[in-house]
Amino acid sequence: MMSESEKSGDEAENTEVEQVDPELQADPDLPAGQALQAEEELQADDGQQAEEELQADDGQQADEQQQADEMLFEQYLAEEEDLSLPERGDLREGIVVEVRSNELLVNIGAKRDGIVPQSDLNRLEEEYVGTLREGETVPVVVSKLTTSEGMLVLSIADALQKKDWLVAEKMLESGEITVRKVVGFNKGGLLADFDHLRGFIPASHIVGLPRNMNEEQRNERLQQIVGQELPVKVIEVERQRRRLVLSYRLAEREYRAGRKAQLFEELEVGAVVDGEVRSLRPFGAFVDIGGADGLLHVSEIGWTPVSHPRDVLQVGERIQVEVLRLDPERSRIALSRKRLLSNPWESIEERYKVNDTILVTVTRVIDFGAFAQLEPGIEGLIHISELADITVAEPLKMVSSGDRIPVKILRIHPDRQRIGLSRRQADEIVGQALLESEAESFASSADEESEAAVAEADRVEEAEPAAAGEPAAAVAEAEAAVEEPEAAVDEGESDDSEEEAAAPAEDEEEAAGEEDSEDDAPDGSEERI
């Protein structure tokens, strides 16, 4: 008989055989031992696969955990950095926590809050201080690490300046042009506003400041610039020495070069533009027409002959001009003011008649006669054969420039802008009467001016009593002023000449280059023959 243990073993074996894979059991030709072995191999493969999947899941979870730990660590380091005590001079952003009567309490993310004292607030503009409210974000610089209360001492004024220094350094690197307002001057140049800093523009970098001015003239000119906004370039930044140097000349030169190229694309010949007289030269005037200079030749200033542009124009004067020529290759613009003025020749026949005897002023004496001015802008020719009844070999011996003489109008050609005159055919009686009448008118005018000068001297004497000899001296001085006005004119011309001699180098170079256009411009002297 079989024991209980043997029976149990047979049952277990039978049970294992019964649990064989149905596919194996379905094959009746496969022995039971081989089926059992295949079943065991299949179970082993399933276990290995399950273990690998479990290990992969564990590895993925481990990676995710590691990334989370690293993020927490970085966050911790960031918090530690924010909570670390700053160093003196650090630039930070802070939030106003409390506005007190004499200070501000500001949180900059450190373990302790900081205070902005009243002394620092006094350095700021009142408008800016008025905007400081609780919750406002402000830039601050750490001025002192601790106080008796254990707080940091902060400065908003230093922070704003530090930010401006950084801006200036960037502009120095990039060469950017910025527009700044002139707020003052000293003996060396101009002071310009640079937000919370002061920039210095040396005199050598100021456009339109002659070098030969005395101190009084120089200060007067610099005072005129105060309040203006000028384009400038940053040319030097030294934060330690608090040195910020700007250049108006370099910025103006660069701006005008670009503006001139733009004007050549925009302007057309015949266009009428507004301009400002920048400088005067014997051959003409340079006029700023919106960022670029054009040459207004002396022959194009007006219909009246002009010996020097300063007789008609002044530096800084606003005038209208017409574009005559554009030369992009030579970078030159020719202008005319005369073409915008009424042409006196258009109505010449309404004012003068042939065979009239009139007074004229001799302007030029030439080999074949003399030119004489009837009125500003109108000149006629006295041919050599019409100077005298006898043959004249040398016209210079008959008349001179500036002479007032009676002449007869022989012919008028408005279309050709020519008038023929004769001195020898002029009516002597009419001519003499005209000369006497003009002399009386001139004398009367001179007497009126003299009386006005004497009356002014008397008025000054009554207002401010002086020594006995002073009234006579004042009268003599007033009469001298009336009798010798040319001296003042000559003196004024001398001053202008000195100013022109000391003009900026680049203007002189441009003027030298523009002298060619003086030869190109029509003189008109030989066209009136």
C-alpha positions in Angstrom: 0.0 0.0 0.0 1.1 3.6 -0.6 1.7 5.8 2.3 0.0 9.2 2.7 3.1 11.1 1.7 3.6 9.2 -1.5 -0.1 9.8 -2.4 0.4 13.5 -1.7 3.5 13.5 -4.0 1.6 11.8 -6.8 -1.2 14.3 -6.5 1.1 17.3 -6.6 2.9 15.8 -9.6 -0.4 15.3 -11.3 -1.5 18.8 -10.5 1.7 20.2 -12.1 1.1 18.1 -15.1 -2.5 19.4 -15.4 -1.3 23.1 -15.2 0.8 22.8 -18.3 0.2 25.4 -21.0 -2.9 24.6 -22.9 -1.0 24.7 -26.2 1.3 22.0 -24.9 -1.5 20.0 -23.6 -3.2 20.2 -26.9 -0.3 18.4 -28.5 -0.9 14.7 -27.7 2.3 13.6 -29.2 4.5 15.8 -26.8 5.8 13.8 -23.8 4.7 15.0 -20.4 8.3 15.7 -19.3 9.1 18.0 -22.2 5.9 19.9 -21.7 6.8 20.5 -18.1 10.3 21.7 -19.1 8.8 24.2 -21.7 6.4 25.4 -19.0 9.2 26.2 -16.7 11.2 28.1 -19.4 8.2 30.2 -20.2 7.7 31.1 -16.6 11.4 32.0 -16.3 11.1 34.4 -19.3 8.0 36.0 -17.8 9.7 36.6 -14.5 12.8 38.1 -16.1 10.7 40.5 -18.2 8.7 41.5 -15.2 11.8 42.2 -13.3 13.3 44.3 -16.1 10.1 46.4 -16.3 10.2 46.9 -12.6 13.8 48.0 -12.7 13.0 50.4 -15.5 10.2 52.0 -13.6 12.4 52.3 -10.5 15.2 54.0 -12.6 12.7 56.5 -14.1 11.4 57.4 -10.7 14.9 57.8 -9.5 15.7 60.2 -12.3 12.6 62.3 -11.6 13.5 62.4 -8.0 17.0 63.5 -8.8 15.8 66.3 -11.0 13.4 67.5 -8.3 16.2 67.4 -5.8 18.4 69.5 -8.1 15.6 72.1 -8.6 15.1 72.3 -4.9 18.8 72.7 -4.4 19.1 75.5 -7.0 16.1 77.2 -5.4 17.7 76.9 -2.1 20.9 78.4 -3.4 19.0 81.3 -4.9 17.2 81.9 -1.7 20.4 81.8 0.2 21.9 84.3 -2.3 18.9 86.7 -1.8 19.1 86.3 1.9 22.9 86.9 2.0 24.1 90.3 3.2 25.0 92.5 0.2 28.3 94.2 -0.1 28.9 97.9 0.0 28.4 99.5 -3.4 26.0 96.8 -4.7 23.3 98.0 -7.0 19.9 96.3 -6.2 16.2 96.6 -6.8 14.2 97.2 -3.6 10.5 97.6 -2.6 9.4 100.5 -0.5 8.0 99.0 2.7 7.3 102.1 4.7 7.4 105.8 4.1 8.5 107.6 7.2 8.7 111.3 8.0 12.5 111.5 7.5 13.4 108.2 5.7 12.2 105.3 3.7 12.2 101.6 4.7 13.1 99.4 1.7 13.2 95.7 1.4 16.0 94.4 -0.9 15.6 90.7 -0.2 18.3 90.6 2.5 17.9 89.3 6.1 17.5 92.9 7.2 15.7 95.8 5.7 17.5 99.0 4.6 16.8 102.7 5.2 17.1 105.6 2.7 17.9 108.6 4.9 16.5 112.1 4.4 20.0 113.4 3.3 19.8 111.1 0.3 16.2 112.0 -0.5 17.3 115.7 -0.5 19.6 114.9 -3.4 16.6 113.8 -5.6 14.2 115.9 -7.5 11.0 116.8 -5.6 8.8 115.3 -8.4 10.6 112.0 -8.1 10.4 111.9 -4.3 6.7 112.6 -4.5 6.2 109.3 -6.5 7.8 107.1 -3.8 4.9 105.1 -2.2 4.7 101.8 -0.4 5.1 99.0 -2.9 7.1 101.1 -5.4 10.2 99.4 -6.8 13.3 101.6 -6.6 17.0 101.1 -7.5 19.3 101.4 -4.5 23.0 101.2 -3.7 24.3 99.9 -0.4 26.1 102.8 1.2 26.7 101.4 4.7 26.4 97.8 5.9 24.9 98.4 9.3 23.6 101.1 11.5 23.0 101.3 15.3 19.6 99.8 14.7 21.2 96.9 12.7 19.8 98.1 9.3 21.5 98.7 6.0 21.9 102.3 4.8 20.8 102.7 1.2 21.0 105.4 -1.5 18.6 105.9 -4.3 20.5 108.9 -5.7 23.7 106.9 -6.0 21.8 104.1 -7.7 20.2 106.4 -10.3 23.7 107.8 -11.0 25.2 104.4 -11.2 22.6 103.4 -13.8 23.4 106.5 -15.8 27.1 105.7 -15.7 26.3 102.3 -17.2 24.2 104.0 -19.9 27.1 106.4 -20.7 29.5 103.5 -21.0 27.2 101.7 -23.5 26.9 104.9 -25.5 30.7 105.3 -25.5 31.0 101.7 -27.0 28.2 102.1 -29.5 28.9 105.7 -30.6 25.3 106.5 -30.2 24.2 110.2 -30.6 21.9 111.5 -27.8 20.2 114.9 -27.4 20.9 116.7 -24.1 20.0 120.0 -22.6 22.7 122.6 -21.7 22.2 123.6 -18.1 25.2 125.8 -17.5 28.8 126.8 -18.4 32.2 127.5 -17.0 35.4 128.9 -18.4 36.2 125.5 -20.0 33.0 124.9 -21.8 29.3 123.8 -21.3 27.6 121.7 -18.7 24.9 119.3 -20.1 22.2 117.4 -18.3 22.7 113.6 -18.5 19.7 112.5 -16.4 21.2 112.3 -12.9 24.7 113.2 -14.0 26.4 116.3 -15.5 28.3 116.0 -18.7 31.0 118.4 -19.8 31.3 119.7 -23.4 34.8 121.3 -23.8 35.0 124.5 -25.7 37.0 122.8 -28.5 34.0 120.5 -29.1 31.4 123.4 -29.3 30.2 124.4 -32.8 30.2 128.1 -33.6 32.6 129.2 -30.8 35.5 131.3 -32.3 38.8 130.9 -30.6 39.9 134.5 -30.6 37.0 135.7 -28.3 37.9 137.5 -25.1 36.5 136.2 -21.9 33.5 138.5 -21.9 32.5 137.7 -25.5 33.1 134.0 -24.8 30.9 134.0 -21.7 28.2 135.9 -23.6 28.2 133.3 -26.4 28.1 130.4 -23.9 25.2 132.0 -22.0 23.3 132.1 -25.3 23.6 128.4 -25.7 22.3 127.6 -22.1 18.8 126.1 -22.3 19.3 124.7 -25.8 19.1 121.0 -26.6 22.2 119.8 -28.5 23.1 116.5 -30.1 26.2 115.0 -28.4 28.4 111.9 -28.4 30.0 110.4 -25.3 33.8 110.5 -25.9 35.1 109.8 -22.3 33.8 108.0 -19.2 35.8 107.8 -16.0 33.5 106.8 -13.2 36.1 106.9 -10.5 37.0 110.5 -11.3 33.3 111.3 -12.0 34.4 112.5 -15.5 31.8 112.4 -18.3 32.9 114.2 -21.5 30.6 114.9 -24.4 31.2 116.3 -27.9 28.8 118.5 -29.7 31.1 118.9 -32.7 31.5 115.2 -33.5 27.7 114.6 -33.1 26.9 117.6 -35.3 29.4 116.5 -38.0 28.0 112.9 -38.1 24.4 114.1 -38.0 24.9 116.6 -40.7 26.7 114.2 -43.0 23.8 111.8 -42.8 21.3 114.6 -43.1 23.0 116.0 -46.2 22.8 112.6 -47.9 19.1 112.4 -47.1 18.5 115.9 -48.4 20.1 115.0 -51.8 17.4 112.3 -52.1 14.5 114.5 -50.9 15.3 118.0 -52.5 14.7 119.0 -56.0 16.0 122.0 -58.0 13.6 124.9 -57.6 12.4 123.9 -54.2 11.9 126.7 -51.7 13.1 126.0 -48.1 13.6 127.8 -44.9 17.2 128.2 -43.6 19.3 129.8 -41.0 22.5 131.7 -41.7 25.4 129.8 -40.1 28.5 131.7 -41.3 29.5 134.6 -43.6 32.4 134.6 -46.0 33.5 137.2 -48.6 32.1 135.0 -51.4 28.8 134.2 -49.8 26.9 132.8 -46.8 26.5 129.2 -45.6 22.8 128.5 -44.8 21.5 125.6 -42.8 18.5 124.2 -44.6 17.5 121.5 -42.2 20.7 119.7 -41.1 22.9 120.5 -44.1 24.6 123.6 -45.3 24.1 125.2 -48.7 26.1 128.0 -50.2 24.3 131.3 -50.9 26.6 133.0 -53.3 27.1 136.8 -52.9 25.6 137.3 -56.3 22.4 135.4 -55.3 21.7 137.3 -52.1 19.7 140.0 -53.7 19.2 142.2 -56.8 21.4 144.9 -55.3 25.1 144.3 -55.7 26.6 143.2 -52.4 30.2 143.8 -51.5 30.1 141.5 -48.5 27.3 139.3 -47.2 27.5 140.9 -43.7 26.1 144.1 -45.2 22.8 142.3 -45.8 22.7 139.2 -43.6 23.5 138.3 -40.0 24.5 135.0 -38.4 21.4 133.3 -37.0 19.0 135.1 -39.3 16.2 133.0 -40.7 15.6 133.4 -44.5 13.9 131.7 -47.4 16.0 130.4 -50.2 15.5 128.5 -53.5 17.6 125.4 -54.4 19.6 126.3 -57.6 21.9 123.3 -58.0 22.4 119.9 -56.3 25.8 118.2 -56.7 25.8 114.8 -54.8 29.2 113.9 -56.1 30.9 117.0 -54.7 28.3 117.1 -51.8 27.4 120.7 -52.6 24.1 122.6 -52.6 23.8 126.0 -54.3 21.1 128.4 -53.1 19.5 131.7 -54.2 17.7 134.3 -52.2 17.4 136.8 -55.1 15.0 134.7 -57.1 12.4 134.9 -54.3 12.6 138.7 -54.2 10.7 140.9 -56.5 12.6 141.7 -59.6 13.0 145.5 -60.0 13.5 145.2 -63.7 9.9 143.9 -64.2 8.5 147.4 -63.5 11.4 149.5 -64.6 9.5 151.2 -67.4 6.9 152.4 -64.9 9.5 154.4 -62.9 11.9 155.6 -65.6 11.3 157.0 -69.1 13.7 157.5 -72.0 15.1 161.0 -72.3 14.6 161.6 -68.5 17.5 163.2 -66.6 18.2 161.6 -63.3 20.9 161.3 -60.6 22.9 158.1 -60.5 25.9 156.7 -58.4 28.9 155.5 -60.2 29.7 151.9 -59.0 32.5 150.8 -61.3 34.8 152.3 -63.9 36.0 150.1 -66.7 37.9 150.5 -69.9 34.9 151.0 -72.1 32.9 153.3 -69.7 31.3 153.2 -66.3 28.5 151.4 -64.5 26.0 153.5 -62.5 23.3 152.6 -60.1 19.9 154.1 -60.5 18.4 152.3 -57.5 19.2 149.1 -55.6 19.3 146.3 -58.1 19.2 148.5 -61.2 22.5 149.5 -62.9 23.0 151.1 -66.3 26.1 151.6 -68.5 27.6 155.0 -69.4 29.6 154.1 -72.5 33.0 155.8 -72.9 31.6 157.8 -75.8 28.9 159.2 -73.6 31.1 160.4 -70.7 32.0 163.8 -72.2 31.7 165.9 -75.3 35.3 165.2 -76.1 36.9 161.9 -76.7 38.0 160.3 -73.4 41.0 158.0 -73.5 41.0 157.2 -69.8 37.5 157.0 -68.1 39.1 156.9 -64.6 40.0 160.6 -65.1 36.4 161.6 -65.7 34.5 159.8 -63.0 35.2 157.7 -59.9 33.3 155.1 -57.9 30.9 156.7 -55.6 30.4 159.9 -57.6 26.8 161.3 -57.9 26.3 162.6 -61.4 23.3 163.5 -63.6 22.7 161.4 -66.7 20.2 161.1 -69.5 18.4 157.8 -70.1 19.0 156.8 -73.7 17.3 153.4 -73.8 15.7 150.8 -71.6 15.7 147.0 -72.3 13.9 145.2 -69.4 14.0 141.8 -71.0 17.8 142.1 -71.3 18.1 144.0 -68.0 20.1 146.8 -69.6 19.9 150.6 -69.5 21.9 152.9 -71.7 23.0 156.2 -70.0 24.7 159.4 -71.2 26.4 161.9 -69.0 27.2 164.4 -71.9 23.6 164.5 -73.0 22.1 165.2 -69.6 20.2 168.4 -69.1 22.5 170.6 -67.1 19.8 172.7 -65.6 17.7 169.7 -64.4 20.9 167.9 -63.2 22.0 170.9 -61.2 18.6 171.3 -59.6 18.6 167.6 -58.7 22.0 167.9 -57.1 21.1 171.0 -55.0 17.8 169.4 -53.9 19.6 166.2 -52.8 22.2 168.2 -50.9 19.6 170.2 -49.1 17.8 167.0 -48.1 21.0 165.4 -46.9 21.9 168.5 -44.8 18.4 168.7 -43.3 18.6 165.0 -42.3 22.1 165.5 -40.8 20.9 168.5 -38.7 17.9 166.5 -37.4 20.2 163.6 -36.4 22.6 166.1 -34.7 19.8 167.8 -32.8 18.5 164.4 -31.7 22.0 163.5 -30.4 22.3 166.7 -28.5 18.9 166.3 -27.0 19.8 162.8 -25.9 23.0 164.2 -24.3 21.0 166.9 -22.5 18.5 164.3 -21.2 21.3 162.2 -19.8 22.9 165.3 -18.2 19.6 166.2 -16.5 19.1 162.6 -15.3 22.6 162.2 -13.9 24.3 165.5 -13.1 28.0 165.3 -13.9 31.0 167.5 -13.7 31.0 170.8 -15.5 33.1 169.6 -18.4 31.1 166.4 -19.1 28.1 167.8 -20.9 30.3 169.5 -23.5 32.2 166.2 -23.9 28.9 164.3 -24.3 27.7 166.8 -27.0 31.0 166.5 -28.8 30.9 162.7 -28.6 27.3 162.7 -30.0 28.2 165.1 -32.8 31.2 162.9 -33.6 29.0 159.9 -33.8 26.7 161.7 -36.3 29.6 163.0 -38.4 31.6 159.8 -38.5 29.3 156.8 -38.8 31.8 155.1 -41.1 34.2 154.5 -38.3 31.7 152.3 -36.4 31.1 150.4 -39.6 34.8 149.8 -40.2 35.2 148.6 -36.6 32.2 146.2 -37.0 33.8 144.8 -40.1 37.1 144.3 -38.3 35.3 142.3 -35.6 33.6 140.1 -38.1 36.8 139.5 -39.9 38.5 138.3 -36.8 35.5 136.0 -36.0 35.7 134.6 -39.5 39.5 134.0 -39.2 38.9 132.0 -36.1 36.0 129.9 -37.5 36.1 126.1 -37.0 38.6 124.1 -39.1 36.0 122.1 -40.9 34.0 125.2 -41.9 37.2 126.7 -43.4 37.8 123.6 -45.4 34.3 123.6 -46.7 34.5 127.3 -47.5 37.7 126.6 -49.4 36.0 123.9 -51.3 33.0 126.1 -52.1 35.1 128.9 -53.6 34.9 127.1 -57.0 31.2 128.1 -57.0 32.2 131.7 -56.8 33.8 131.3 -60.3 30.7 129.5 -61.6 28.2 132.1 -60.3 27.3 134.8 -62.9 28.9 138.2 -62.1 26.7 140.0 -64.5 29.2 142.8 -65.1 29.8 142.1 -68.7 26.2 141.2 -69.6 25.1 144.8 -69.0 27.3 146.2 -71.7 
